[in-house]
Amino acid sequence: MTKPNPFKWFKTSAEIIRLAVMLYVRFPLSLRNVEDLLHERGVDVSHETVRFWWHRFGPMFASEIRKRRIAGMRSSHWRWHLDEMFVKINGERHYLWRAVDHEGEVLESFVTKTRDKKAALKFLKKAMRKHGQPEMIVTDRLRSYGAALREIGAGPRQETARWANNRAENSHMPFRRRERAMLRFRRMRSLQTLAAVHASVSNHFNHERGLSSRDTFKLNRTAALAEWRGLLAA
């Protein structure tokens, strides 16, 4: 009697790894949820294996996505939206600073223990080192932004009008869903890694579904999935 193949849904182990990482990072699933979904597809792996794959390959995938997208993101020099969100690590409040462009593309994520001028300055320098300086920077009324922007000579570019920063506020929602699935974070480094990888994967699969026709959306989705499948081989 022929022994059943547990990987019958997949051609190679690389496909299993790509699927596991995508399920965990892209969707608000726990490690055990991913384990159950893979089991339903005939793949018998533990949640600890999924954890290892995520830590090993997630940053690699995210780095490759960032390289490809930064090279073609000329429009991101026009307008940035900056905002910080509260995240608890071992019960203590920390701050996840995030920069998005005018289309909602997440440019940079940065975790700090405080949200003073020093933290804002470090965040801004990191973002501008990778993406250059934008023409306009939209923030809330946190004074740390103004002090940091004046120090680097970008004070006149700041805008703090009411409702102007909704783009950044809305961009937090996918990460909040991911955060609830994880229940909590234990280390700043883990949060920083997850935030960076989650941002890159979200950017890759975000096609502004409500702004395009069904046919265009399907083409973009197929192209994004094909590029994702090629990341591990690259």
C-alpha positions in Angstrom: 0.0 0.0 0.0 1.4 3.4 -1.0 2.1 5.7 1.9 0.1 9.0 1.6 2.1 12.1 0.9 1.6 14.7 3.7 2.7 17.5 1.3 0.4 16.6 -1.6 -0.9 20.1 -1.8 2.6 21.6 -2.4 5.4 20.9 -4.8 8.3 21.9 -2.6 8.9 22.7 1.1 9.6 26.4 0.0 5.9 26.7 -0.9 5.0 25.5 2.6 7.3 28.1 4.2 6.0 30.9 2.0 2.4 30.0 2.8 3.0 29.7 6.6 4.8 33.1 6.8 2.2 34.8 4.7 -0.7 33.4 6.8 0.9 34.5 10.0 2.0 38.0 9.0 -0.7 39.0 6.6 -3.7 37.8 8.5 -4.6 38.2 12.3 -3.9 34.5 13.0 -2.0 32.9 15.9 0.8 30.4 15.4 -1.6 27.6 16.4 -4.2 28.9 13.9 -1.6 28.6 11.2 -0.7 25.1 12.4 -4.4 24.1 12.1 -4.8 25.6 8.6 -1.7 23.8 7.3 -2.9 20.5 8.9 -6.2 20.9 7.0 -4.0 21.1 3.8 -2.1 17.9 4.7 1.0 19.5 6.2 1.8 18.3 9.7 4.0 20.9 11.4 3.9 22.3 14.9 3.3 25.9 15.9 7.0 26.1 17.0 8.1 25.2 13.5 5.9 28.1 12.2 7.5 30.4 14.7 11.0 29.4 13.5 10.0 29.9 9.9 8.6 33.3 10.7 11.7 34.5 12.6 14.0 33.0 10.0 12.4 34.0 6.7 10.0 36.9 7.6 12.7 39.6 7.8 14.3 38.2 4.6 11.0 38.5 2.7 10.4 42.0 4.2 13.8 43.3 3.3 13.5 42.2 -0.3 10.0 43.8 -0.6 11.4 47.1 0.8 14.3 47.1 -1.7 12.0 46.7 -4.6 9.3 49.1 -3.5 11.7 51.9 -2.4 13.3 52.0 -5.8 9.9 52.7 -7.4 8.3 55.0 -4.8 9.1 58.4 -6.2 5.7 59.8 -5.2 6.4 59.2 -1.5 8.5 62.4 -1.5 5.4 64.5 -1.7 3.5 64.1 1.6 4.1 62.0 4.7 1.7 61.4 7.6 3.4 60.7 11.0 1.7 59.2 14.1 2.5 57.2 17.1 0.4 54.4 18.7 0.5 52.9 22.2 1.7 49.3 22.5 2.3 47.4 25.7 5.3 45.2 26.3 5.2 43.1 29.5 2.5 45.5 30.7 4.6 48.7 30.2 3.5 51.3 27.7 5.8 51.8 24.6 5.3 53.8 21.5 5.3 52.6 17.9 6.1 55.5 15.6 4.8 55.1 12.0 5.2 57.1 8.8 2.9 56.6 5.8 2.7 58.4 2.5 -0.3 60.0 1.0 -1.6 56.7 -0.4 -1.3 54.8 2.9 2.0 53.0 2.1 3.8 52.4 5.3 7.3 53.8 5.0 8.8 53.3 8.4 8.0 51.8 11.9 10.1 52.5 15.0 9.6 51.5 18.6 10.7 53.6 21.6 10.0 53.8 25.3 9.2 57.5 25.2 7.7 60.0 22.8 9.8 63.0 23.5 11.9 65.1 21.1 14.8 62.7 21.2 12.6 59.8 20.2 10.9 61.8 17.4 14.2 63.0 16.1 15.6 59.5 15.9 12.5 58.3 14.1 12.6 61.1 11.6 16.3 60.7 10.8 15.8 57.0 10.3 12.9 57.5 7.9 14.5 60.3 5.9 17.8 58.3 5.6 15.9 55.6 3.7 13.3 57.6 1.8 14.6 61.2 1.5 12.8 64.3 2.7 9.2 64.9 1.8 7.7 68.2 0.7 5.1 68.2 3.5 4.9 66.4 6.8 1.5 66.0 8.5 1.4 65.3 12.2 -0.9 65.6 15.2 -0.3 68.3 17.8 2.4 66.5 19.8 5.1 69.0 20.5 7.9 66.5 20.0 7.3 66.5 16.2 7.6 70.3 16.0 10.8 70.4 18.1 12.4 67.6 16.1 11.4 69.0 12.7 12.8 72.5 13.6 16.1 70.9 14.6 16.6 69.3 11.2 15.4 72.4 9.4 12.0 71.0 8.3 9.8 73.1 10.6 8.0 75.0 7.8 7.0 71.7 6.2 4.9 70.6 9.1 1.1 70.6 8.9 -1.2 70.0 11.9 -4.7 70.8 10.6 -7.7 69.1 12.2 -8.6 65.7 10.5 -5.5 66.1 8.2 -3.8 63.1 9.7 -6.6 60.5 9.3 -4.5 58.7 6.7 -2.0 57.7 9.5 -4.8 56.9 12.0 -6.5 54.5 9.5 -3.2 52.8 8.7 -2.9 51.6 12.3 -6.0 49.3 12.0 -4.3 46.3 10.2 -1.5 46.3 12.8 -4.0 46.6 15.7 -5.8 43.4 14.4 -2.4 41.7 14.3 -1.6 42.9 17.8 -4.9 41.5 19.2 -4.2 38.1 17.7 -0.8 38.0 19.5 -2.3 39.1 22.8 0.9 40.7 24.0 4.6 41.5 23.2 7.5 40.5 25.5 10.4 42.4 24.0 11.0 45.6 22.1 13.0 43.8 19.5 10.2 41.4 18.8 7.8 44.2 18.3 10.2 46.1 16.1 10.7 43.0 13.9 7.0 42.2 13.6 6.1 45.9 12.9 8.7 46.1 10.1 7.8 42.8 8.5 4.0 43.3 8.8 4.3 46.8 7.2 6.2 45.4 4.2 3.8 42.5 3.7 0.8 44.7 4.1 2.2 47.1 1.5 2.8 44.3 -0.9 -0.7 42.9 -0.8 -2.6 46.2 -0.4 -4.2 47.1 -3.8 -6.7 49.8 -2.8 -9.5 47.4 -3.6 -12.2 50.1 -3.4 -10.5 52.3 -6.0 -10.1 49.9 -8.9 -12.4 47.6 -10.9 -12.7 43.9 -10.2 -10.6 42.9 -13.2 -7.8 45.3 -12.3 -7.8 44.1 -8.7 -7.6 40.5 -9.8 -4.6 41.2 -12.0 -2.8 43.1 -9.3 -3.5 40.4 -6.7 -2.2 37.7 -9.1 0.9 39.7 -9.8 1.6 40.3 -6.1 1.1 36.6 -5.3 3.5 35.6 -8.1 6.1 38.0 -6.8 5.7 36.7 -3.3 6.3 33.1 -4.5 9.5 34.2 -6.1 10.9 35.9 -3.0 12.3 32.7 -1.4 13.9 31.6 -4.7 15.5 35.0 -5.0 
